[in-house]
Amino acid sequence: MSNYKSVQVLIDEALAKEEPVFQIVLAGQVQEQALSKEELIAKMTETYGVMEAAMHNGLNSQTKSSSGISGGAAYTLNQAHKAGKTIGGDVLDKLLMRALAVSEVNACMGKIVAAPTAGSCGIVPAVLSTIKEEQEISQEQLVLSMFTAAGLGIVIANRATVSGAEGGCQAECGSAAAMAAGAVVEMVGGTPRMVGHACAMALKNVLGLVCDPVAGLVEIPCIKRNAIGAANALVAANLALAGVESVIPVDEVIDAMRSVGNSMASALKETAEGGLAATPTAQALASKIYAMQE
């Protein structure tokens, strides 16, 4: 399974066997890990439990990170939503606050699931949990869809990268959004082809997104980019489920992401030397944080 280098191969195999993508990924993992399907599903269920706990903890905490530059955004949005002060509706608000929650738990050194990275940890759980709740989908279906997300992530990692230091934030939040979009499409009954189109559109939407963490910390702008990434995944999933297709095939989109990442200056790939990290305010914050550590 870890040798898959093409989403189209996954789609074709799923279509040939008349099975969802998660079945193809799960069968591959059975062979690779020498575990039964039941054991793998149990492990994935445990993984989702960690995601759920992170969402809950982040939504109910105003704790600041050790740097002092993040924390409490999920709580603040949750309170604003309850007070009717937001305009996106229940689905969007839940999506955003849950993505923020997990990312803030990460910044506060809590327990999260890297999906596919710590810097993009809020996107997959926010999207899957919110749509599960809104569409009254069983937890079993959600857990199975996580294998679809994992399969897409494996292909992206093999074909390009999921590392911000290698490919910019397009490779982190972009990959997570692509994984979430494909997984949620399948979770609600979309076809394998729709899974591929959703993955492609989510990744296309953020091509060129740089990795520019203030003071080198996975906080600003990373946390809020998780919220944007979750919204991106939902947009791509909706388009795919409606029958809208990506003109550029998903594997070619992944290749384009790799090419764009290779073209990026090192200052825009997690070095905190460019982008937002180089602004006067960011530089002042960095100096303050470094002084605290002395």
PAZAPA-4460 file (N, C-alpha, C; in steps of 0.05 Angstrom, whole numbers, plus 32768, in hexadecimal, padded with zeros to 4 digits):
% residues 294
    n_x    n_y    n_z   ca_x   ca_y   ca_z    c_x    c_y    c_z   seq   type   mol
   8010   7FE8   8000   8000   8000   8000   8011   8019   8000     1      M     A
   8026   8019   8011   8037   8031   8012   8046   8036   7FF8     2      S     A
   8045   8023   7FE6   8052   8027   7FCC   8040   8034   7FB7     3      N     A
   8026   8038   7FBE   8014   8045   7FAB   801E   8061   7FA5     4      Y     A
   8020   8067   7F8B   8029   8081   7F83   8015   808E   7F70     5      K     A
   7FFD   8085   7F70   7FE9   8090   7F5E   7FCD   808D   7F6A     6      S     A
   7FBF   80A4   7F6C   7FA4   80A3   7F75   7F92   8095   7F60     7      V     A
   7F99   8099   7F47   7F89   808D   7F32   7F8A   806F   7F33     8      Q     A
   7FA1   8064   7F3B   7FA3   8047   7F3F   7F8F   803D   7F54     9      V     A
   7F8E   804C   7F6A   7F7B   8046   7F80   7F5E   8047   7F75    10      L     A
   7F59   805C   7F66   7F3D   805F   7F5B   7F37   8049   7F48    11      I     A
   7F49   8043   7F36   7F45   802D   7F22   7F40   8012   7F2F    12      D     A
   7F50   800D   7F44   7F4D   7FF3   7F52   7F32   7FF2   7F60    13      E     A
   7F2A   8008   7F6C   7F10   8009   7F7A   7EFA   8005   7F66    14      A     A
   7EFB   8012   7F4F   7EE7   800F   7F3A   7EE6   7FF2   7F2F    15      L     A
   7EFD   7FE7   7F2B   7EFF   7FCB   7F20   7EF2   7FB7   7F33    16      A     A
   7EF7   7FBB   7F4D   7EED   7FA9   7F61   7ED1   7FB1   7F6C    17      K     A
   7EC7   7FC8   7F62   7EAD   7FD3   7F6B   7EAD   7FD6   7F89    18      E     A
   7EC2   7FE1   7F93   7EC6   7FE6   7FB0   7ECD   8003   7FB4    19      E     A
   7EC8   800E   7FCC   7ED1   8029   7FD2   7EF0   8029   7FD5    20      P     A
   7EFB   8040   7FD4   7F19   8043   7FD6   7F23   8038   7FF1    21      V     A
   7F14   803D   8006   7F1E   8034   8020   7F23   8016   8021    22      F     A
   7F13   8006   8012   7F17   7FE9   8011   7F32   7FE2   8004    23      Q     A
   7F39   7FF1   7FF0   7F53   7FEC   7FE2   7F6A   7FF2   7FF5    24      I     A
   7F68   8009   8003   7F7D   8011   8016   7F7E   7FFE   802D    25      V     A
   7F67   7FF6   8038   7F67   7FE4   804E   7F73   7FC9   8047    26      L     A
   7F6C   7FBE   8030   7F77   7FA5   8027   7F95   7FA7   8024    27      A     A
   7F9F   7FBD   801A   7FBC   7FC1   8018   7FCA   7FC2   8032    28      G     A
   7FBD   7FCF   8046   7FC8   7FD0   8061   7FC8   7FB5   806F    29      Q     A
   7FB5   7FA5   8069   7FB4   7F8A   8075   7FCD   7F7A   806C    30      V     A
   7FD3   7F7C   8052   7FEB   7F6F   8048   8005   7F7A   8053    31      Q     A
   8006   7F95   8054   801F   7FA2   805B   8025   7F9F   8079    32      E     A
   8010   7FA2   808A   8015   7FA2   80A7   8010   7F87   80B4    33      Q     A
   8007   7F74   80A4   8002   7F59   80AF   7FEE   7F5A   80C6    34      A     A
   7FDA   7F6B   80C4   7FC5   7F6D   80D8   7FAA   7F68   80CA    35      L     A
   7F97   7F5F   80D9   7F7C   7F5A   80CE   7F6E   7F75   80C9    36      S     A
   7F59   7F74   80B9   7F49   7F8C   80B4   7F3D   7F96   80CE    37      K     A
   7F35   7F83   80DF   7F29   7F8B   80F9   7F3D   7F9A   810A    38      E     A
   7F56   7F90   810A   7F6B   7F9D   811A   7F72   7FB9   8110    39      E     A
   7F73   7FBB   80F6   7F79   7FD6   80EA   7F62   7FE9   80EF    40      L     A
   7F4A   7FE0   80EC   7F33   7FF2   80F2   7F33   7FFA   810F    41      I     A
   7F3A   7FE8   8121   7F3B   7FEF   813D   7F50   8004   8142    42      A     A
   7F67   8001   8135   7F7C   8015   8138   7F74   8030   812D    43      K     A
   7F66   8030   8116   7F5C   8049   810B   7F47   8056   811C    44      M     A
   7F36   8045   8129   7F22   8050   813B   7F2F   805D   8153    45      T     A
   7F44   8051   815D   7F53   805E   8173   7F60   8078   816A    46      E     A
   7F69   8079   8151   7F74   8092   8146   7F5F   80A8   8146    47      T     A
   7F47   80A1   813D   7F32   80B5   813C   7F2B   80BE   8158    48      Y     A
   7F2D   80AC   816B   7F28   80B4   8187   7F3A   80CA   8191    49      G     A
   7F53   80C9   8188   7F67   80DE   818F   7F5E   80F8   8181    50      V     A
   7F56   80F6   8169   7F4C   810E   815A   7F35   811B   8169    51      M     A
   7F21   810A   8171   7F0A   8114   817F   7F11   8122   8199    52      E     A
   7F24   8116   81A8   7F2C   8122   81C1   7F39   813D   81BC    53      A     A
   7F4A   813F   81A7   7F57   8158   81A1   7F43   816E   819A    54      A     A
   7F2E   8166   818B   7F19   817A   8184   7F0B   8184   819D    55      M     A
   7F04   8171   81AE   7EF6   8178   81C7   7F07   818A   81D8    56      H     A
   7F20   8182   81DC   7F32   8192   81ED   7F37   81AE   81E3    57      N     A
   7F3B   81B0   81C9   7F40   81CA   81BD   7F28   81DD   81BE    58      G     A
   7F10   81D1   81BA   7EF8   81E2   81BA   7EF1   81ED   81D6    59      L     A
   7EFB   81DF   81EB   7EF4   81E7   8206   7F0B   81F3   8215    60      N     A
   7F1F   81FD   8207   7F37   8208   8214   7F3E   8223   8209    61      S     A
   7F47   8234   821C   7F52   824E   8214   7F70   824F   821A    62      Q     A
   7F7C   8238   821D   7F98   8236   8224   7FA9   8241   820E    63      T     A
   7FBD   8251   8215   7FD0   825C   8202   7FE7   8248   81FF    64      K     A
   7FF3   8249   81E8   800B   8239   81E3   8022   8245   81F3    65      S     A
   8038   8236   81F6   804E   8240   8206   805A   825A   81FB    66      S     A
   8057   825E   81E1   8061   8277   81D4   804F   828F   81DA    67      S     A
   8035   8289   81E1   8022   829D   81E6   8015   82A9   81CD    68      G     A
   801C   829F   81B6   8011   82AB   819D   7FF9   829D   8192    69      I     A
   7FF0   8287   819E   7FD8   827A   8195   7FCA   826C   81AC    70      S     A
   7FB1   8265   81A7   7FA0   8258   81BA   7F86   8267   81BF    71      G     A
   7F70   8259   81C0   7F57   8265   81C6   7F46   826C   81AE    72      G     A
   7F50   826A   8196   7F41   8272   817E   7F29   825F   817A    73      A     A
   7F2D   8245   817E   7F16   8232   817B   7F00   8238   818F    74      A     A
   7F08   823D   81A8   7EF5   8244   81BD   7EE6   825E   81B6    75      Y     A
   7EF5   8272   81AD   7EE8   828B   81A6   7ED4   8288   818F    76      T     A
   7EDB   8279   817B   7EC9   8274   8164   7EB1   8265   816E    77      L     A
   7EB5   8251   817F   7E9F   8241   818A   7E8B   8253   8199    78      N     A
   7E95   8265   81A9   7E84   8277   81B8   7E75   828A   81A5    79      Q     A
   7E83   8294   8191   7E76   82A6   817E   7E60   8297   816E    80      A     A
   7E65   827E   8168   7E51   826E   8159   7E38   826A   816B    81      H     A
   7E3C   8263   8184   7E26   825F   8197   7E16   8279   819A    82      K     A
   7E23   8290   8199   7E16   82A9   819C   7E09   82B4   8182    83      A     A
   7E0C   82A5   816D   7E00   82AD   8153   7E0F   82C4   8146    84      G     A
   7E28   82C7   814B   7E37   82DD   8140   7E46   82D7   8126    85      K     A
   7E45   82BD   811E   7E53   82B5   8106   7E3F   82B2   80EF    86      T     A
   7E4A   82B1   80D7   7E38   82B2   80BF   7E3B   829A   80AD    87      I     A
   7E4C   8286   80B4   7E50   8270   80A2   7E3D   8259   80A5    88      G     A
   7E2D   8259   80BA   7E1B   8242   80BF   7E29   822C   80D0    89      G     A
   7E19   8219   80D9   7E22   8204   80EB   7E3A   81F4   80E0    90      D     A
   7E37   81EB   80C7   7E4B   81D9   80BC   7E66   81E7   80BA    91      V     A
   7E66   81FF   80AE   7E7F   820D   80AB   7E8B   8214   80C6    92      L     A
   7E7B   821D   80D8   7E86   8225   80F3   7E92   820D   8101    93      D     A
   7E84   81F7   8101   7E8E   81DF   810E   7EA8   81D6   8101    94      K     A
   7EA9   81D7   80E7   7EC1   81CF   80D8   7ED8   81E0   80E0    95      L     A
   7ED5   81FA   80E1   7EEA   820D   80E7   7EF4   820A   8104    96      L     A
   7EE1   8209   8117   7EE8   8209   8133   7EF6   81EE   813A    97      M     A
   7EEE   81D8   812E   7EFB   81BF   8133   7F17   81BD   8128    98      R     A
   7F1B   81C9   8110   7F35   81C9   8105   7F48   81DA   8116    99      A     A
   7F3E   81F1   811F   7F4E   8202   8131   7F54   81F4   814B   100      L     A
   7F40   81E6   8155   7F43   81D8   816F   7F5B   81C5   816F   101      A     A
   7F5B   81B4   815B   7F70   819F   815A   7F8C   81AD   8156   102      V     A
   7F8D   81C1   8145   7FA6   81CF   8140   7FB0   81DD   8159   103      S     A
   7F9D   81E8   8169   7FA6   81F5   8182   7FAF   81E1   8197   104      E     A
   7FA2   81CA   8198   7FAC   81B5   81A9   7FC9   81AD   81A2   105      V     A
   7FCE   81AC   8188   7FE9   81A6   817F   7FFD   81BC   8188   106      N     A
   7FF5   81D5   8185   8007   81EB   818D   800C   81EB   81AB   107      A     A
   7FF9   81E0   81BA   7FFC   81DF   81D7   8008   81C4   81E1   108      C     A
   8013   81B6   81CE   8021   819C   81D3   800E   8186   81DD   109      M     A
   7FF5   8187   81D4   7FE2   8172   81DB   7FE5   815B   81C8   110      G     A
   7FD5   8147   81CC   7FD6   812E   81BB   7FC4   8132   81A3   111      K     A
   7FD0   812F   818B   7FC1   8132   8172   7FCA   811B   815F   112      I     A
   7FBC   8119   8149   7FC4   8107   8133   7FCF   8117   811C   113      V     A
   7FE7   8112   8114   7FF3   811F   80FC   7FE4   8114   80E4   114      A     A
   7FD5   8126   80D6   7FC4   811C   80C0   7FC5   812F   80A8   115      A     A
   7FD9   812F   8098   7FF0   811C   809A   8007   8127   80AB   116      P     A
   8006   8141   80B4   801B   814D   80C4   800E   815A   80DC   117      T     A
   801F   8161   80F0   8015   8170   8107   800B   818B   80FF   118      A     A
   8019   8198   80EB   8011   81B2   80E3   7FF6   81B3   80D4   119      G     A
   7FEC   819C   80CB   7FD3   819B   80BD   7FBF   8188   80CB   120      S     A
   7FC3   8185   80E5   7FB5   8170   80F4   7F97   8175   80F8   121      C     A
   7F8D   818D   80F4   7F71   8193   80FA   7F5E   818E   80E3   122      G     A
   7F69   818B   80CB   7F57   818B   80B3   7F47   8172   80B0   123      I     A
   7F54   815B   80B0   7F46   8141   80AC   7F32   813D   80C3   124      V     A
   7F39   813F   80DC   7F25   813A   80F1   7F0D   814D   80F0   125      P     A
   7F13   8167   80EA   7EFD   817B   80E9   7EE9   8174   80D4   126      A     A
   7EF3   816E   80BC   7EE1   8168   80A5   7ED1   814F   80AA   127      V     A
   7EDE   8139   80B1   7ED1   811F   80B5   7EBD   8120   80CC   128      L     A
   7EC5   812C   80E2   7EB3   812C   80FA   7E9A   813D   80F4   129      S     A
   7E9E   8154   80E7   7E88   8166   80E2   7E73   815A   80CF   130      T     A
   7E7D   814F   80BA   7E6A   8143   80A6   7E5E   812A   80B1   131      I     A
   7E6C   811A   80C1   7E60   8103   80CE   7E48   810C   80DF   132      K     A
   7E4C   8121   80EE   7E37   812B   80FF   7E1F   8136   80EF   133      E     A
   7E25   8146   80DB   7E10   8153   80CB   7E00   813F   80BA   134      E     A
   7E0E   812B   80B0   7E01   8117   809F   7DF8   80FE   80AD   135      Q     A
   7DFC   80FE   80C8   7DF4   80E7   80D9   7E01   80CD   80CF   136      E     A
   7E1B   80CE   80CA   7E2A   80B7   80C1   7E36   80A9   80D9   137      I     A
   7E38   808F   80D7   7E42   807F   80ED   7E60   8083   80F0   138      S     A
   7E69   807E   8109   7E86   8081   810E   7E96   806C   80FE   139      Q     A
   7E8A   8055   80F9   7E97   8040   80E9   7E9D   804A   80CD   140      E     A
   7E89   8058   80C1   7E8D   8063   80A6   7EA4   8078   80A6   141      Q     A
   7EA3   8088   80BB   7EB8   809D   80BD   7ED4   8090   80BF   142      L     A
   7ED6   807C   80D0   7EF0   806F   80D4   7EFA   8062   80BA   143      V     A
   7EE7   8056   80AB   7EEF   8049   8092   7EF8   805E   807E   144      L     A
   7EEB   8076   807E   7EF3   808B   806C   7F0F   8095   8072   145      S     A
   7F18   8091   808B   7F33   809A   8092   7F49   8089   8083   146      M     A
   7F41   8071   807B   7F54   8061   806B   7F57   806E   804F   147      F     A
   7F41   8079   8045   7F42   8087   802B   7F55   809F   802E   148      T     A
   7F51   80AF   8043   7F63   80C5   8048   7F80   80BC   804A   149      A     A
   7F84   80A6   8058   7FA0   809C   805B   7FAB   8094   8040   150      A     A
   7F9B   8087   802F   7FA5   807F   8015   7FAC   8096   8004   151      G     A
   7F9C   80AB   8004   7FA2   80C3   7FF5   7FBC   80D0   7FFF   152      L     A
   7FBF   80D1   801A   7FD7   80DD   8026   7FF0   80CD   801E   153      G     A
   7FEE   80B3   801D   8005   80A3   8016   800E   80A9   7FF9   154      I     A
   7FFA   80AB   7FE7   8001   80B1   7FCB   800E   80CD   7FC9   155      V     A
   8003   80E1   7FD7   800F   80FC   7FD6   802B   80FB   7FE1   156      I     A
   802F   80ED   7FF8   804A   80EB   8004   805E   80DD   7FF1   157      A     A
   8055   80C8   7FE4   8066   80B9   7FD2   806C   80C9   7FB8   158      N     A
   8058   80D7   7FAE   805A   80E4   7F94   8065   8100   7F97   159      R     A
   8061   810D   7FAE   806B   8128   7FB2   8076   812A   7FCE   160      A     A
   8068   8137   7FE0   8070   813A   7FFC   8059   8144   800D   161      T     A
   805A   813F   8027   8047   814B   8039   8055   815D   804D   162      V     A
   806E   8163   8047   807F   8173   8059   8080   8191   8051   163      S     A
   807A   81A2   8064   807C   81BF   805F   8098   81C7   8059   164      G     A
   80AC   81BA   8065   80C8   81C1   8060   80D0   81B9   8044   165      A     A
   80C2   81A6   8038   80C8   819E   801C   80B7   81AD   8008   166      E     A
   809D   81AF   800E   808B   81B9   7FF9   807A   81D1   8001   167      G     A
   807F   81DD   8018   806E   81F3   8020   8054   81E9   802D   168      G     A
   8043   81FC   8035   802A   81F4   8043   8017   81E6   8030   169      C     A
   801A   81EA   8016   8009   81DB   8003   800C   81BD   8008   170      Q     A
   8024   81B5   8011   802A   8199   8015   801F   818F   8030   171      A     A
   8019   81A1   8042   800E   819A   805C   7FF0   819E   805D   172      E     A
   7FE7   81B7   805F   7FCB   81BC   805F   7FBD   81B5   8045   173      C     A
   7FCC   81B7   802F   7FC1   81AF   8015   7FBC   8191   8014   174      G     A
   7FCF   8182   801C   7FCC   8165   801C   7FB6   815C   802F   175      S     A
   7FB5   8168   8047   7FA0   8161   805A   7F85   8167   804F   176      A     A
   7F82   817E   8042   7F68   8185   8036   7F60   8171   8020   177      A     A
   7F74   8169   8010   7F6F   8156   7FFB   7F67   813B   8007   178      A     A
   7F74   8132   801C   7F6D   8119   802A   7F51   811B   8035   179      M     A
   7F4B   8131   8042   7F31   8134   804F   7F1B   8135   803A   180      A     A
   7F20   8144   8024   7F0B   8146   800F   7F05   812B   8003   181      A     A
   7F19   811C   7FFC   7F14   8102   7FF1   7F06   80EF   8004   182      G     A
   7F0F   80F0   801D   7F03   80DE   8031   7EE6   80E4   8037   183      A     A
   7EE0   80FE   8039   7EC4   8105   8040   7EB1   80FF   8028   184      V     A
   7EBC   8102   8010   7EAB   80FB   7FF9   7EA3   80DD   7FFA   185      V     A
   7EB7   80CC   8000   7EB0   80B0   8002   7E9E   80AA   801A   186      E     A
   7EA3   80B8   8030   7E93   80B4   8048   7E76   80B8   8044   187      M     A
   7E6F   80CB   8032   7E53   80D1   802D   7E48   80C3   8014   188      V     A
   7E58   80B1   8009   7E4E   80A0   7FF3   7E57   80A8   7FD7   189      G     A
   7E6B   80B9   7FD5   7E76   80C0   7FBB   7E85   80AA   7FAE   190      G     A
   7E89   80AB   7F94   7E96   8096   7F85   7EB5   8099   7F87   191      T     A
   7EC4   8084   7F80   7EE1   8087   7F80   7EEA   809E   7F6E   192      P     A
   7EDD   80A2   7F57   7EE5   80B8   7F45   7EE1   80D3   7F53   193      R     A
   7ECB   80D6   7F62   7EC6   80EE   7F71   7EDC   80F3   7F86   194      M     A
   7EE5   80DD   7F92   7EFA   80DF   7FA6   7F13   80EC   7F99   195      V     A
   7F1A   80E3   7F81   7F31   80EE   7F73   7F2D   810B   7F6C   196      G     A
   7F15   8112   7F63   7F10   812E   7F5B   7F11   8141   7F73   197      H     A
   7F06   8138   7F89   7F06   8148   7FA2   7F23   814C   7FAB   198      A     A
   7F33   8137   7FAB   7F4F   8139   7FB3   7F5D   814D   7FA1   199      C     A
   7F59   814B   7F87   7F67   815D   7F74   7F5F   817A   7F78   200      A     A
   7F45   817F   7F7C   7F3C   819B   7F7E   7F45   81A7   7F98   201      M     A
   7F45   8198   7FAE   7F4F   81A3   7FC7   7F6C   81AB   7FC5   202      A     A
   7F7C   819A   7FB9   7F99   81A0   7FB6   7F9E   81B7   7FA3   203      L     A
   7F8F   81B7   7F8D   7F92   81CD   7F79   7F8D   81E9   7F86   204      K     A
   7F7A   81E9   7F99   7F73   8203   7FA5   7F89   8210   7FB5   205      N     A
   7F9D   8201   7FBD   7FB2   820D   7FCD   7FCE   820A   7FC1   206      V     A
   7FD0   8204   7FA8   7FEA   8202   7F9B   7FFA   821C   7FA0   207      L     A
   8012   821A   7FA9   8023   8231   7FAD   8022   823C   7FCA   208      G     A
   8011   8230   7FDB   800F   823A   7FF7   8029   8235   8005   209      L     A
   8035   824A   8010   804F   8249   801C   804D   8241   803A   210      V     A
   8064   8238   8044   8066   8231   8061   8077   8246   806E   211      C     A
   806A   8258   807E   8078   826F   8088   8072   8274   80A6   212      D     A
   8078   8260   80B7   8071   8262   80D3   807F   8278   80E2   213      P     A
   8070   8288   80F0   807C   829D   8100   808D   8291   8117   214      V     A
   80A5   829A   8119   80B8   8290   812D   80BE   8273   812A   215      A     A
   80B7   8267   8113   80BC   824B   810E   80AA   8239   811D   216      G     A
   8094   8243   8129   8081   8233   8138   8069   822C   8128   217      L     A
   805D   8215   812E   8046   820B   811F   802D   8218   812B   218      V     A
   802B   8233   8129   8015   8241   8135   800A   8257   8122   219      E     A
   801A   826A   811B   8011   8280   8109   8021   827C   80EF   220      I     A
   8013   8279   80D8   7FF6   8279   80D3   7FEA   825D   80D3   221      P     A
   7FF9   8249   80DC   7FF2   822D   80D8   7FD6   8226   80E3   222      C     A
   7FD0   8230   80FB   7FB7   8228   8108   7F9F   8231   80F7   223      I     A
   7F9F   824A   80EF   7F88   8254   80DF   7F88   8248   80C3   224      K     A
   7F9F   8240   80B9   7F9F   8232   809F   7F92   8217   80A1   225      R     A
   7F91   820B   80B8   7F82   81F2   80BC   7F64   81F7   80B8   226      N     A
   7F5B   820E   80C2   7F3E   8214   80BE   7F38   8219   80A1   227      A     A
   7F4A   8228   8093   7F46   822D   8077   7F48   8212   8067   228      I     A
   7F5A   8201   806F   7F5D   81E7   8062   7F45   81D6   8065   229      G     A
   7F38   81D7   807C   7F1F   81C7   8080   7F09   81D2   806E   230      A     A
   7F07   81EC   806C   7EF3   81F8   805A   7EF9   81F1   803D   231      A     A
   7F12   81F1   8035   7F1A   81EA   801A   7F12   81CD   8014   232      N     A
   7F16   81BB   8027   7F0F   819F   8023   7EF1   819C   801F   233      A     A
   7EE1   81AB   802E   7EC4   81A9   802B   7EBB   81B4   8010   234      L     A
   7EC7   81CA   8007   7EC1   81D5   7FEC   7EC7   81C0   7FD7   235      V     A
   7EDE   81B4   7FD8   7EE6   81A1   7FC4   7ED4   8188   7FC4   236      A     A
   7ECD   817F   7FDC   7EBB   8168   7FDF   7E9F   816F   7FD3   237      A     A
   7E95   8186   7FD9   7E7B   818E   7FCE   7E7B   818E   7FB0   238      N     A
   7E90   819A   7FA4   7E92   819B   7F87   7E93   817F   7F7B   239      L     A
   7EA3   816E   7F87   7EA5   8153   7F7C   7E8B   8144   7F7E   240      A     A
   7E7E   8146   7F95   7E64   8138   7F99   7E4E   8142   7F86   241      L     A
   7E51   815B   7F7E   7E3D   8167   7F6B   7E43   815D   7F4F   242      A     A
   7E5A   8150   7F4A   7E61   8147   7F30   7E75   8159   7F21   243      G     A
   7E7E   816E   7F2F   7E93   817F   7F23   7EAE   816F   7F24   244      V     A
   7EBC   8170   7F0D   7ED5   8161   7F0B   7EED   8173   7F08   245      E     A
   7F03   8169   7F11   7F1D   8177   7F0D   7F27   8171   7EF1   246      S     A
   7F2C   8186   7EE2   7F36   8181   7EC6   7F52   8175   7EC7   247      V     A
   7F62   817E   7EDA   7F7C   8172   7EDE   7F7A   8159   7EEF   248      I     A
   7F83   8142   7EE6   7F81   812A   7EF6   7F90   812C   7F11   249      P     A
   7F86   811E   7F25   7F90   8121   7F40   7FAE   811C   7F42   250      V     A
   7FB9   8107   7F34   7FD5   8101   7F36   7FE6   8118   7F2A   251      D     A
   7FDC   8124   7F15   7FEA   813B   7F09   7FE9   8153   7F1C   252      E     A
   7FD4   8156   7F2B   7FD3   816C   7F3E   7FE8   8168   7F54   253      V     A
   7FEA   814F   7F5D   7FFF   8149   7F71   801B   814E   7F66   254      I     A
   801F   8147   7F4D   8039   814C   7F40   803E   816A   7F3E   255      D     A
   8029   8179   7F38   802C   8197   7F37   8033   81A2   7F52   256      A     A
   8027   8197   7F67   802E   81A0   7F82   804B   819B   7F88   257      M     A
   8055   8184   7F80   8071   817E   7F85   8083   8192   7F75   258      R     A
   807C   8197   7F5C   808B   81AA   7F4C   808C   81C6   7F58   259      S     A
   8074   81CF   7F61   8073   81E9   7F6D   8084   81EA   7F87   260      V     A
   8082   81D6   7F97   8092   81D4   7FAF   80B0   81D5   7FA9   261      G     A
   80B8   81C7   7F94   80D5   81C7   7F8D   80DE   81E3   7F84   262      N     A
   80CB   81F2   7F79   80D2   820D   7F6F   80D2   8223   7F85   263      S     A
   80C7   821C   7F9C   80C5   8230   7FB1   80E1   8237   7FBD   264      M     A
   80E4   8250   7FC3   80FD   8258   7FD1   80FD   824C   7FED   265      A     A
   8114   8246   7FF8   8116   823A   8012   810A   824C   8028   266      S     A
   810A   8266   8023   80FE   8279   8037   80E0   8274   803B   267      A     A
   80D4   8266   8028   80B7   8261   8029   80B0   8244   8030   268      L     A
   80C4   8236   803B   80C0   821A   8042   80C9   8214   805E   269      K     A
   80B9   821E   8071   80BC   8218   808E   80D5   8224   809B   270      E     A
   80E3   8236   808E   80FB   8241   809A   80F5   825A   80AA   271      T     A
   80DD   8264   80A9   80D5   827D   80B7   80E6   8295   80AD   272      A     A
   80EF   8294   8094   80FF   82AA   8089   80EF   82BB   8074   273      E     A
   80D7   82B2   806D   80C8   82C1   8059   80AB   82C1   805F   274      G     A
   809B   82CC   804D   807E   82CD   8050   8076   82DC   8069   275      G     A
   8062   82D3   8076   8058   82E0   808F   806D   82E1   80A5   276      L     A
   807E   82CD   80A5   8092   82CC   80BA   80A6   82E2   80B8   277      A     A
   80A8   82EF   80A1   80BB   8305   809D   80AF   8320   80A1   278      A     A
   8095   8322   80A8   8088   833C   80AC   8092   8349   80C6   279      T     A
   8091   8363   80C8   809A   8370   80E0   808D   8365   80FA   280      P     A
   8073   8361   80F9   8065   8357   8111   806F   833B   8118   281      T     A
   8072   832A   8104   807C   830F   8109   8098   8310   8115   282      A     A
   80A9   8321   810A   80C4   8323   8114   80C5   832D   8131   283      Q     A
   80B3   833F   8138   80B1   8349   8154   80A8   8332   8166   284      A     A
   8094   8323   815D   808B   830C   816D   80A1   82F8   8171   285      L     A
   80AF   82F2   815C   80C5   82DF   815D   80DA   82E8   8172   286      A     A
   80E1   8301   8171   80F5   830C   8184   80EB   8309   81A1   287      S     A
   80D2   830E   81A5   80C6   830B   81C0   80C7   82EE   81C9   288      K     A
   80C0   82DC   81B7   80C0   82BF   81BE   80DC   82B5   81C4   289      I     A
   80EF   82BD   81B3   810A   82B5   81B8   8115   82BF   81D2   290      Y     A
   810D   82D8   81D9   8116   82E4   81F2   810B   82D4   820A   291      A     A
   80F3   82CA   8208   80E6   82BA   821D   80F6   82A0   8222   292      M     A
   8102   8296   820D   8110   827D   820F   812D   827F   821A   293      Q     A
   8136   8297   821C   8152   829B   8226   8154   829A   8244   294      E     A
***
